[in-house]
């Protein structure tokens, strides 16, 4: 019987990554989730590099919508205004300068949404640091 496991391997040019995990009866679901989140983080970083779009131009559009101000708290009005701009015809027109296809436009909108939400402090993805902190607190609670 084949052992259960998670394996992720990628090689492209100088980029090479391997993530492996053996799964047995002692493996916690949270550990599996952490491994999958780690793979997701790796993929998320590389996906933008391999899409055929001008990501710098997309960053400029994100700057027009909202620029994060260091040390300043994001206000509700900032969020409302940024969301209005995201859905505006002006932004759609700018995105159409990057791609001529409807599907490309949808891809760019998703990436732009994530960029702007991140700048506003609204997280849309889990990350391993957060899961690690949660696991640590969970372990501390269970060890009391």
DSSP file (Angstrom, degrees, kcal/mol; ACC not computed):
  #  RESIDUE AA STRUCTURE BP1 BP2  ACC     N-H-->O    O-->H-N    N-H-->O    O-->H-N    TCO  KAPPA ALPHA  PHI   PSI    X-CA   Y-CA   Z-CA
    1    1 A X              0   0    0      0, 0.0     2,-0.2     0, 0.0     0, 0.0   0.000 360.0 360.0 360.0 131.5    0.0    0.0    0.0
    2    2 A X        -     0   0    0      1,-0.1     2,-0.1     0, 0.0     0, 0.0  -0.492 360.0-117.2 -73.5 135.2    1.3    3.4   -1.0
    3    3 A X        -     0   0    0     -2,-0.2     2,-0.2     1,-0.1    21,-0.1  -0.406  29.4-111.2 -69.1 146.1    2.0    5.8    1.8
    4    4 A X  E     +A   23   0A   0     19,-0.6    19,-2.8    -2,-0.1     2,-0.3  -0.555  53.7 147.9 -75.3 143.2    0.0    9.0    1.9
    5    5 A X  E     -A   22   0A   0     17,-0.3     2,-0.4    -2,-0.2    17,-0.2  -0.984  44.4-124.4-163.7 168.7    2.0   12.1    1.2
    6    6 A X  E     +A   21   0A   0     15,-2.5    15,-2.2    -2,-0.3     2,-0.4  -0.995  30.1 178.1-121.6 131.9    2.1   15.6   -0.3
    7    7 A X  E     +A   20   0A   0     -2,-0.4     2,-0.4    13,-0.2    13,-0.2  -0.992   8.9 175.1-137.8 130.0    4.8   16.3   -2.9
    8    8 A X  E     +A   19   0A   0     11,-2.8    11,-3.1    -2,-0.4     2,-0.4  -0.994   8.5 169.5-132.5 127.7    5.3   19.5   -4.8
    9    9 A X  E     +A   18   0A   0     -2,-0.4     2,-0.3     9,-0.2     9,-0.2  -0.998   1.4 169.5-140.3 133.3    8.3   19.9   -7.2
   10   10 A X  E     +A   17   0A   0      7,-2.6     7,-2.6    -2,-0.4     2,-0.4  -0.998   8.2 179.8-144.6 142.3    9.0   22.6   -9.7
   11   11 A X  E     +A   16   0A   0     -2,-0.3     2,-0.3     5,-0.2     5,-0.2  -0.959  12.3 156.7-143.1 123.4   12.0   23.6  -11.8
   12   12 A X  E >   -A   15   0A   0      3,-2.9     3,-2.2    -2,-0.4     2,-0.2  -0.875  69.4 -51.1-147.3 109.8   12.2   26.5  -14.2
   13   13 A X  T 3  S-     0   0    0     -2,-0.3    -1,-0.1     1,-0.3     0, 0.0  -0.427 124.6 -15.5  60.8-127.7   15.5   28.0  -15.1
   14   14 A X  T 3  S+     0   0    0     -2,-0.2     2,-0.5    -3,-0.1    -1,-0.3   0.574 117.4  99.1 -83.7  -9.3   17.4   28.7  -11.9
   15   15 A X  E <   +A   12   0A   0     -3,-2.2    -3,-2.9     2,-0.0     2,-0.4  -0.679  46.3 162.5 -83.1 125.2   14.2   28.4   -9.8
   16   16 A X  E     +A   11   0A   0     -2,-0.5     2,-0.4    -5,-0.2    -5,-0.2  -0.985   6.7 170.6-144.1 130.2   13.9   25.0   -8.1
   17   17 A X  E     -A   10   0A   0     -7,-2.6    -7,-2.6    -2,-0.4     2,-0.4  -1.000  10.0-176.2-143.6 140.3   11.6   24.1   -5.2
   18   18 A X  E     +A    9   0A   0     -2,-0.4     2,-0.4    -9,-0.2    -9,-0.2  -0.995   3.1 179.1-134.4 129.0   10.7   20.8   -3.6
   19   19 A X  E     +A    8   0A   0    -11,-3.1   -11,-2.8    -2,-0.4     2,-0.3  -0.987  12.0 171.7-130.7 122.6    8.1   20.5   -0.8
   20   20 A X  E     +A    7   0A   0     -2,-0.4     2,-0.3   -13,-0.2   -13,-0.2  -0.944  11.3 177.5-132.4 151.0    7.4   17.1    0.6
   21   21 A X  E     -A    6   0A   0    -15,-2.2   -15,-2.5    -2,-0.3     2,-0.4  -0.916  20.1-143.4-153.8 125.6    5.4   15.7    3.5
   22   22 A X  E     -A    5   0A   0     -2,-0.3     2,-0.5   -17,-0.2   -17,-0.3  -0.717  20.0-150.8 -84.0 139.1    4.8   12.1    4.6
   23   23 A X  E     +A    4   0A   0    -19,-2.8   -19,-0.6    -2,-0.4     2,-0.2  -0.954  26.4 154.0-116.6 125.7    1.3   11.6    6.1
   24   24 A X    >   -     0   0    0     -2,-0.5     3,-1.5   -21,-0.1   -19,-0.0  -0.698  61.6 -75.2-133.9-170.3    0.6    9.0    8.7
   25   25 A X  T 3  S+     0   0    0      1,-0.3    -2,-0.0    -2,-0.2     0, 0.0   0.697 128.8  52.8 -65.2 -18.1   -1.9    8.4   11.5
   26   26 A X  T 3  S+     0   0    0      2,-0.1     2,-0.3     0, 0.0    -1,-0.3   0.538  81.5 111.0 -92.9  -8.2   -0.1   10.9   13.7
   27   27 A X    <   -     0   0    0     -3,-1.5     2,-0.2     1,-0.1    -4,-0.1  -0.521  63.5-138.4 -72.7 126.3   -0.2   13.7   11.1
   28   28 A X     >  -     0   0    0     -2,-0.3     4,-1.5     1,-0.1     3,-0.5  -0.548  13.9-125.1 -82.8 148.7   -2.6   16.5   12.2
   29   29 A X  H  > S+     0   0    0      1,-0.2     4,-2.7     2,-0.2     5,-0.2   0.856 112.1  59.4 -59.4 -35.2   -4.9   18.1    9.6
   30   30 A X  H  > S+     0   0    0      1,-0.2     4,-2.3     2,-0.2    -1,-0.2   0.849 102.6  52.9 -64.3 -33.0   -3.5   21.5   10.6
   31   31 A X  H  > S+     0   0    0     -3,-0.5     4,-2.0     2,-0.2    -1,-0.2   0.884 109.7  48.0 -67.8 -38.4    0.0   20.3    9.5
   32   32 A X  H  X S+     0   0    0     -4,-1.5     4,-2.4     2,-0.2    -2,-0.2   0.924 111.4  50.5 -65.4 -44.5   -1.4   19.3    6.1
   33   33 A X  H  X S+     0   0    0     -4,-2.7     4,-2.5     1,-0.2    -2,-0.2   0.909 108.6  52.6 -59.6 -42.3   -3.1   22.7    5.8
   34   34 A X  H  X S+     0   0    0     -4,-2.3     4,-2.3     1,-0.2    -1,-0.2   0.912 109.4  48.5 -61.1 -43.4    0.2   24.4    6.7
   35   35 A X  H  X S+     0   0    0     -4,-2.0     4,-2.1     1,-0.2    -1,-0.2   0.923 112.2  48.5 -62.8 -44.0    2.0   22.4    3.9
   36   36 A X  H  X S+     0   0    0     -4,-2.4     4,-2.4     1,-0.2    -2,-0.2   0.879 111.0  50.7 -64.7 -37.6   -0.7   23.3    1.4
   37   37 A X  H  X S+     0   0    0     -4,-2.5     4,-2.7     2,-0.2    -1,-0.2   0.897 108.2  53.2 -65.4 -40.1   -0.5   27.0    2.4
   38   38 A X  H  X S+     0   0    0     -4,-2.3     4,-2.0     2,-0.2    -2,-0.2   0.906 110.4  46.8 -61.2 -42.3    3.2   26.9    2.0
   39   39 A X  H  X S+     0   0    0     -4,-2.1     4,-2.6     2,-0.2    -2,-0.2   0.916 110.9  52.7 -64.4 -43.2    2.8   25.5   -1.6
   40   40 A X  H  X S+     0   0    0     -4,-2.4     4,-3.0     1,-0.2    -2,-0.2   0.903 107.9  51.0 -59.8 -42.7    0.2   28.1   -2.3
   41   41 A X  H  X S+     0   0    0     -4,-2.7     4,-1.9     2,-0.2    -1,-0.2   0.921 110.8  49.2 -60.4 -44.1    2.5   30.9   -1.2
   42   42 A X  H  X S+     0   0    0     -4,-2.0     4,-1.5     1,-0.2    -2,-0.2   0.929 114.3  44.7 -60.8 -46.8    5.2   29.6   -3.5
   43   43 A X  H  X S+     0   0    0     -4,-2.6     4,-2.6     1,-0.2    -2,-0.2   0.922 109.1  55.8 -64.1 -45.1    2.9   29.4   -6.4
   44   44 A X  H  X S+     0   0    0     -4,-3.0     4,-0.9     1,-0.2    -1,-0.2   0.886 107.4  49.7 -57.4 -41.5    1.3   32.8   -5.8
   45   45 A X  H  X S+     0   0    0     -4,-1.9     4,-0.5     1,-0.2    -1,-0.2   0.886 116.7  40.9 -64.9 -38.7    4.8   34.5   -5.9
   46   46 A X  H  X S+     0   0    0     -4,-1.5     4,-1.0    -5,-0.2     3,-0.3   0.767  99.2  72.0 -84.4 -26.6    5.7   32.8   -9.2
   47   47 A X  H >X S+     0   0    0     -4,-2.6     3,-1.1     1,-0.2     4,-0.8   0.923  96.2  51.4 -57.3 -47.4    2.4   33.0  -11.1
   48   48 A X  H >< S+     0   0    0     -4,-0.9     3,-0.6     1,-0.3     5,-0.3   0.854 105.4  57.1 -60.0 -34.7    2.7   36.8  -11.6
   49   49 A X  H 3< S+     0   0    0     -4,-0.5    -1,-0.3    -3,-0.3    -2,-0.2   0.778 110.7  43.7 -65.5 -25.7    6.2   36.3  -13.1
   50   50 A X  H << S+     0   0    0     -3,-1.1    -1,-0.2    -4,-1.0     2,-0.2   0.463  87.9 101.1-104.7  -2.2    4.9   33.9  -15.7
   51   51 A X  S << S-     0   0    0     -4,-0.8     2,-0.8    -3,-0.6     4,-0.2  -0.586  78.0-122.5 -80.9 148.4    1.8   35.7  -16.8
   52   52 A X  S    S+     0   0    0     -2,-0.2     2,-0.3     2,-0.1    -1,-0.1  -0.098  75.3 106.0 -86.0  40.5    2.1   37.7  -20.1
   53   53 A X  S    S-     0   0    0     -2,-0.8     2,-1.4    -5,-0.3     3,-0.1  -0.827  80.6-108.3-119.2 157.1    1.1   41.0  -18.7
   54   54 A X     >  -     0   0    0     -2,-0.3     4,-1.6     1,-0.2     3,-0.2  -0.692  36.0-178.7 -81.1  93.4    3.0   44.2  -17.8
   55   55 A X  H  > S+     0   0    0     -2,-1.4     4,-2.4     1,-0.2    -1,-0.2   0.817  78.3  60.2 -68.1 -30.8    2.8   43.8  -14.0
   56   56 A X  H  > S+     0   0    0      2,-0.2     4,-1.9     1,-0.2    -1,-0.2   0.915 105.3  48.6 -61.8 -41.7    4.7   47.2  -13.5
   57   57 A X  H  > S+     0   0    0      1,-0.2     4,-1.9     2,-0.2    -1,-0.2   0.883 109.9  52.2 -64.5 -38.1    1.9   48.9  -15.4
   58   58 A X  H  X S+     0   0    0     -4,-1.6     4,-2.3     1,-0.2    -2,-0.2   0.886 106.9  52.8 -64.9 -38.8   -0.7   47.1  -13.2
   59   59 A X  H  X S+     0   0    0     -4,-2.4     4,-2.2     2,-0.2    -2,-0.2   0.881 106.8  53.3 -62.2 -38.7    1.2   48.3  -10.1
   60   60 A X  H  X S+     0   0    0     -4,-1.9     4,-1.7     2,-0.2    -2,-0.2   0.900 108.4  49.1 -63.3 -40.5    1.0   51.9  -11.5
   61   61 A X  H  X S+     0   0    0     -4,-1.9     4,-1.5     1,-0.2    -2,-0.2   0.908 109.3  52.4 -65.0 -41.0   -2.8   51.5  -11.8
   62   62 A X  H  X S+     0   0    0     -4,-2.3     4,-2.9     1,-0.2    -2,-0.2   0.880 105.9  55.2 -61.1 -37.6   -2.9   50.2   -8.2
   63   63 A X  H  < S+     0   0    0     -4,-2.2    -1,-0.2     1,-0.2    -2,-0.2   0.875 104.8  53.0 -62.0 -37.9   -1.0   53.3   -7.2
   64   64 A X  H  < S+     0   0    0     -4,-1.7    -1,-0.2     1,-0.2    -2,-0.2   0.850 113.1  44.4 -64.3 -33.7   -3.7   55.4   -8.8
   65   65 A X  H  < S-     0   0    0     -4,-1.5     2,-0.3     1,-0.3    -2,-0.2   0.942 133.8 -15.4 -78.5 -49.7   -6.4   53.6   -6.8
   66   66 A X     <  -     0   0    0     -4,-2.9     2,-0.6    -5,-0.1    -1,-0.3  -0.896  52.1-160.6-160.9 127.3   -4.7   53.6   -3.4
   67   67 A X        -     0   0    0     -2,-0.3     2,-0.2    -3,-0.2    -4,-0.1  -0.948  30.6-123.0-108.3 123.9   -1.1   54.2   -2.2
   68   68 A X        -     0   0    0     -2,-0.6     2,-0.6     1,-0.1    52,-0.1  -0.441  21.6-143.2 -65.8 130.9   -0.4   52.8    1.2
   69   69 A X    >   -     0   0    0      3,-0.2     3,-1.9    -2,-0.2    -1,-0.1  -0.873  21.8-116.8-101.3 121.1    0.8   55.5    3.6
   70   70 A X  T 3  S+     0   0    0     -2,-0.6     3,-0.1     1,-0.3    -1,-0.0  -0.301  94.0   2.5 -60.0 128.4    3.5   54.3    6.0
   71   71 A X  T 3  S+     0   0    0      1,-0.2     2,-0.4    -2,-0.1    -1,-0.3   0.400 103.6 117.4  79.3  -3.7    2.4   54.5    9.6
   72   72 A X    <   -     0   0    0     -3,-1.9     2,-0.2     3,-0.0    -1,-0.2  -0.799  64.5-123.8-102.2 140.9   -1.1   55.6    8.8
   73   73 A X        -     0   0    0     -2,-0.4     2,-0.4    -3,-0.1    -3,-0.0  -0.566  28.4-114.5 -78.1 140.8   -4.2   53.6    9.6
   74   74 A X        -     0   0    0     -2,-0.2     2,-0.2    46,-0.1    -1,-0.1  -0.632  32.9-145.6 -76.9 128.0   -6.5   52.9    6.7
   75   75 A X     >  -     0   0    0     -2,-0.4     4,-1.7     1,-0.1     3,-0.3  -0.551  21.8-114.4 -92.1 159.3   -9.9   54.6    7.1
   76   76 A X  H  > S+     0   0    0      1,-0.2     4,-2.6     2,-0.2     5,-0.2   0.886 118.4  57.0 -56.9 -39.4  -13.3   53.3    6.1
   77   77 A X  H  > S+     0   0    0      1,-0.2     4,-2.8     2,-0.2    -1,-0.2   0.873 102.8  54.4 -61.6 -36.9  -13.5   56.1    3.5
   78   78 A X  H  > S+     0   0    0     -3,-0.3     4,-2.5     2,-0.2    -1,-0.2   0.914 110.0  47.1 -61.5 -42.5  -10.2   54.9    2.0
   79   79 A X  H  X S+     0   0    0     -4,-1.7     4,-2.5     2,-0.2    -2,-0.2   0.938 113.5  47.1 -65.0 -48.0  -11.6   51.4    1.5
   80   80 A X  H  X S+     0   0    0     -4,-2.6     4,-2.2     1,-0.2    -2,-0.2   0.930 114.3  47.3 -59.8 -46.7  -14.9   52.7    0.0
   81   81 A X  H  X S+     0   0    0     -4,-2.8     4,-2.3     1,-0.2    -1,-0.2   0.908 111.9  49.9 -63.5 -42.7  -13.1   55.1   -2.3
   82   82 A X  H  X S+     0   0    0     -4,-2.5     4,-2.5    -5,-0.2    -1,-0.2   0.905 110.5  49.8 -63.9 -41.6  -10.6   52.4   -3.4
   83   83 A X  H  X S+     0   0    0     -4,-2.5     4,-1.5     2,-0.2    -1,-0.2   0.887 109.6  51.7 -65.5 -38.2  -13.5   49.9   -4.1
   84   84 A X  H  < S+     0   0    0     -4,-2.2     4,-0.4    -5,-0.2     3,-0.2   0.935 111.4  47.3 -60.9 -45.7  -15.3   52.5   -6.2
   85   85 A X  H >< S+     0   0    0     -4,-2.3     3,-1.4     1,-0.2     6,-0.4   0.896 106.3  58.1 -63.9 -40.0  -12.2   53.1   -8.2
   86   86 A X  H 3< S+     0   0    0     -4,-2.5    -1,-0.2     1,-0.3    -2,-0.2   0.869 112.2  40.8 -56.7 -37.3  -11.6   49.4   -8.7
   87   87 A X  T 3< S+     0   0    0     -4,-1.5    -1,-0.3    -3,-0.2    -2,-0.2   0.398  93.2 117.5 -92.1   2.3  -15.0   49.1  -10.3
   88   88 A X  S <> S-     0   0    0     -3,-1.4     4,-1.9    -4,-0.4     3,-0.2  -0.349  71.5-127.0 -77.2 151.0  -14.8   52.3  -12.4
   89   89 A X  H  > S+     0   0    0      1,-0.2     4,-2.5     2,-0.2     5,-0.2   0.821 109.5  62.8 -60.3 -31.4  -14.9   52.5  -16.2
   90   90 A X  H  > S+     0   0    0      2,-0.2     4,-2.0     1,-0.2    -1,-0.2   0.925 105.7  43.7 -60.9 -44.9  -11.7   54.6  -16.0
   91   91 A X  H  > S+     0   0    0     -6,-0.4     4,-2.5    -3,-0.2    -1,-0.2   0.903 111.8  53.2 -68.9 -40.7   -9.8   51.6  -14.4
   92   92 A X  H  X S+     0   0    0     -4,-1.9     4,-1.9     1,-0.2    -2,-0.2   0.909 108.8  50.9 -59.1 -41.1  -11.3   49.2  -16.9
   93   93 A X  H  X S+     0   0    0     -4,-2.5     4,-0.6     1,-0.2    -1,-0.2   0.911 109.5  50.0 -62.5 -42.9  -10.1   51.4  -19.7
   94   94 A X  H >< S+     0   0    0     -4,-2.0     3,-1.0     1,-0.2     4,-0.4   0.896 109.5  51.4 -62.5 -40.3   -6.6   51.4  -18.2
   95   95 A X  H >X S+     0   0    0     -4,-2.5     3,-1.6     1,-0.3     4,-1.4   0.852 101.4  61.3 -65.9 -33.8   -6.6   47.7  -17.9
   96   96 A X  H 3< S+     0   0    0     -4,-1.9    -1,-0.3     1,-0.3    -2,-0.2   0.682  93.3  65.6 -67.2 -16.4   -7.7   47.4  -21.6
   97   97 A X  T << S+     0   0    0     -3,-1.0    -1,-0.3    -4,-0.6    -2,-0.2   0.715 104.8  45.5 -72.7 -20.9   -4.4   49.1  -22.4
   98   98 A X  T <4 S+     0   0    0     -3,-1.6     2,-0.3    -4,-0.4    -2,-0.2   0.797 125.4  17.3 -91.8 -33.3   -2.6   46.1  -21.1
   99   99 A X     <  -     0   0    0     -4,-1.4    -1,-0.2     1,-0.1   -46,-0.0  -0.983  49.5-157.8-141.4 150.8   -4.7   43.4  -22.8
  100  100 A X  S    S+     0   0    0     -2,-0.3     2,-0.3    -3,-0.1    -1,-0.1   0.529  70.9  88.2-101.7  -8.9   -7.1   43.2  -25.7
  101  101 A X  S  > S-     0   0    0      1,-0.1     4,-2.2    -5,-0.0     5,-0.1  -0.704  72.8-135.9 -99.3 144.0   -8.9   40.0  -24.5
  102  102 A X  H  > S+     0   0    0     -2,-0.3     4,-2.0     1,-0.2     5,-0.1   0.897 109.3  50.6 -57.8 -43.2  -12.0   39.8  -22.2
  103  103 A X  H  > S+     0   0    0      1,-0.2     4,-2.2     2,-0.2    -1,-0.2   0.883 108.8  51.3 -65.7 -38.7  -10.3   36.9  -20.3
  104  104 A X  H  > S+     0   0    0      1,-0.2     4,-2.7     2,-0.2    -1,-0.2   0.890 107.8  53.5 -63.1 -39.2   -7.1   38.9  -19.9
  105  105 A X  H  X S+     0   0    0     -4,-2.2     4,-2.4     2,-0.2    -2,-0.2   0.906 108.3  49.4 -61.1 -43.2   -9.1   41.7  -18.5
  106  106 A X  H  X S+     0   0    0     -4,-2.0     4,-2.1     2,-0.2    -2,-0.2   0.909 111.0  49.6 -63.5 -42.3  -10.7   39.4  -16.0
  107  107 A X  H  X S+     0   0    0     -4,-2.2     4,-2.3     1,-0.2    -2,-0.2   0.941 112.0  48.2 -61.3 -47.4   -7.3   38.1  -15.0
  108  108 A X  H  X S+     0   0    0     -4,-2.7     4,-2.9     1,-0.2    -2,-0.2   0.879 109.0  53.7 -62.0 -38.9   -5.9   41.6  -14.6
  109  109 A X  H  X S+     0   0    0     -4,-2.4     4,-2.9     2,-0.2    -1,-0.2   0.909 108.9  48.9 -62.4 -41.7   -9.0   42.6  -12.5
  110  110 A X  H  X S+     0   0    0     -4,-2.1     4,-2.2     2,-0.2    -2,-0.2   0.935 113.8  45.5 -63.9 -46.0   -8.4   39.7  -10.1
  111  111 A X  H  X S+     0   0    0     -4,-2.3     4,-2.4     2,-0.2    -2,-0.2   0.928 114.6  48.4 -63.0 -44.7   -4.7   40.6   -9.7
  112  112 A X  H  X S+     0   0    0     -4,-2.9     4,-2.8     2,-0.2     5,-0.3   0.911 108.5  54.0 -63.0 -43.4   -5.5   44.3   -9.3
  113  113 A X  H  X S+     0   0    0     -4,-2.9     4,-2.8     1,-0.2     5,-0.2   0.938 110.8  46.7 -54.4 -47.9   -8.2   43.5   -6.7
  114  114 A X  H  X S+     0   0    0     -4,-2.2     4,-2.2     1,-0.2    -2,-0.2   0.901 111.7  50.9 -63.4 -41.5   -5.7   41.5   -4.7
  115  115 A X  H  X S+     0   0    0     -4,-2.4     4,-1.9     2,-0.2    -2,-0.2   0.945 114.9  42.3 -59.7 -48.8   -3.0   44.2   -5.0
  116  116 A X  H  X S+     0   0    0     -4,-2.8     4,-1.8     2,-0.2    -2,-0.2   0.916 113.5  50.9 -68.9 -43.9   -5.4   47.0   -3.8
  117  117 A X  H  <>S+     0   0    0     -4,-2.8     5,-3.0    -5,-0.3     4,-0.3   0.903 109.5  52.0 -60.5 -40.4   -7.0   44.9   -1.0
  118  118 A X  H ><5S+     0   0    0     -4,-2.2     3,-1.4    -5,-0.2    -1,-0.2   0.917 108.6  50.4 -60.4 -44.5   -3.5   44.0    0.3
  119  119 A X  H 3<5S+     0   0    0     -4,-1.9    -1,-0.2     1,-0.3    -2,-0.2   0.828 108.0  53.8 -62.7 -32.1   -2.6   47.7    0.4
  120  120 A X  T 3<5S-     0   0    0     -4,-1.8    -1,-0.3     2,-0.2    -2,-0.2   0.483 121.8-109.2 -81.1  -2.4   -5.7   48.4    2.3
  121  121 A X  T < 5S+     0   0    0     -3,-1.4     2,-0.8    -4,-0.3    -3,-0.2   0.652  77.0 134.1  83.4  15.7   -4.7   45.8    4.9
  122  122 A X      < -     0   0    0     -5,-3.0     2,-0.2    -6,-0.2    -1,-0.2  -0.871  45.6-150.3-101.5 107.8   -7.4   43.3    3.8
  123  123 A X        +     0   0    0     -2,-0.8     3,-0.1     1,-0.1    -5,-0.0  -0.553  21.6 177.6 -81.0 140.3   -5.8   39.9    3.5
  124  124 A X        +     0   0    0     -2,-0.2     2,-0.4     1,-0.1    -1,-0.1   0.427  63.9  54.8-118.9  -4.6   -7.2   37.5    1.0
  125  125 A X  S    S-     0   0    0    -84,-0.0     2,-0.1   -85,-0.0    -1,-0.1  -0.972  77.1-122.3-131.3 146.0   -4.7   34.6    1.4
  126  126 A X        -     0   0    0     -2,-0.4     2,-0.3    -3,-0.1    -2,-0.1  -0.487  30.1-156.6 -74.8 154.8   -3.6   32.6    4.4
  127  127 A X     >  -     0   0    0     -2,-0.1     4,-2.0     1,-0.1     3,-0.2  -0.961  25.8-119.3-135.2 158.1    0.1   32.5    5.1
  128  128 A X  H  > S+     0   0    0     -2,-0.3     4,-3.1     1,-0.2     5,-0.2   0.833 109.9  60.0 -65.1 -33.6    2.4   30.2    6.9
  129  129 A X  H  > S+     0   0    0      2,-0.2     4,-2.3     1,-0.2    -1,-0.2   0.936 108.2  45.0 -58.8 -45.8    3.5   32.8    9.5
  130  130 A X  H  > S+     0   0    0     -3,-0.2     4,-2.3     2,-0.2    -2,-0.2   0.919 114.4  48.0 -64.4 -44.6   -0.1   33.2   10.7
  131  131 A X  H  X S+     0   0    0     -4,-2.0     4,-3.0     1,-0.2    -2,-0.2   0.902 110.3  53.0 -63.3 -41.0   -0.7   29.4   10.7
  132  132 A X  H  X S+     0   0    0     -4,-3.1     4,-2.4     2,-0.2    -2,-0.2   0.918 109.8  47.7 -60.9 -43.9    2.6   28.9   12.7
  133  133 A X  H  X S+     0   0    0     -4,-2.3     4,-2.2     2,-0.2    -1,-0.2   0.912 113.2  48.7 -62.7 -42.0    1.5   31.4   15.3
  134  134 A X  H  X S+     0   0    0     -4,-2.3     4,-2.5     2,-0.2    -2,-0.2   0.928 111.7  48.8 -62.8 -45.6   -1.9   29.7   15.6
  135  135 A X  H  X S+     0   0    0     -4,-3.0     4,-2.7     1,-0.2    -2,-0.2   0.885 109.7  53.0 -62.6 -39.1   -0.3   26.3   15.9
  136  136 A X  H  X S+     0   0    0     -4,-2.4     4,-2.5     2,-0.2    -1,-0.2   0.932 111.5  44.9 -61.9 -46.5    2.0   27.6   18.6
  137  137 A X  H  X S+     0   0    0     -4,-2.2     4,-2.2     2,-0.2    -2,-0.2   0.886 113.1  51.4 -65.4 -38.3   -0.9   28.9   20.6
  138  138 A X  H  X S+     0   0    0     -4,-2.5     4,-2.2     2,-0.2    -2,-0.2   0.912 111.3  47.4 -63.5 -43.5   -2.8   25.7   20.1
  139  139 A X  H  X S+     0   0    0     -4,-2.7     4,-1.7     2,-0.2    -2,-0.2   0.902 110.8  51.6 -64.5 -41.9    0.2   23.6   21.3
  140  140 A X  H  < S+     0   0    0     -4,-2.5     4,-0.3     1,-0.2    -2,-0.2   0.900 111.2  48.1 -61.2 -40.7    0.6   25.9   24.3
  141  141 A X  H >< S+     0   0    0     -4,-2.2     3,-0.9     1,-0.2    -2,-0.2   0.902 112.7  47.8 -65.9 -42.2   -3.0   25.5   25.2
  142  142 A X  H 3< S+     0   0    0     -4,-2.2    -1,-0.2     1,-0.2    -2,-0.2   0.742 108.5  55.5 -71.9 -23.5   -2.9   21.7   24.8
  143  143 A X  T 3<        0   0    0     -4,-1.7    -1,-0.2     1,-0.2    -2,-0.2   0.452 360.0 360.0 -89.7  -0.6    0.3   21.4   26.9
  144  144 A X    <         0   0    0     -3,-0.9    -1,-0.2    -4,-0.3    -2,-0.1   0.476 360.0 360.0 -78.6 360.0   -1.2   23.2   29.9
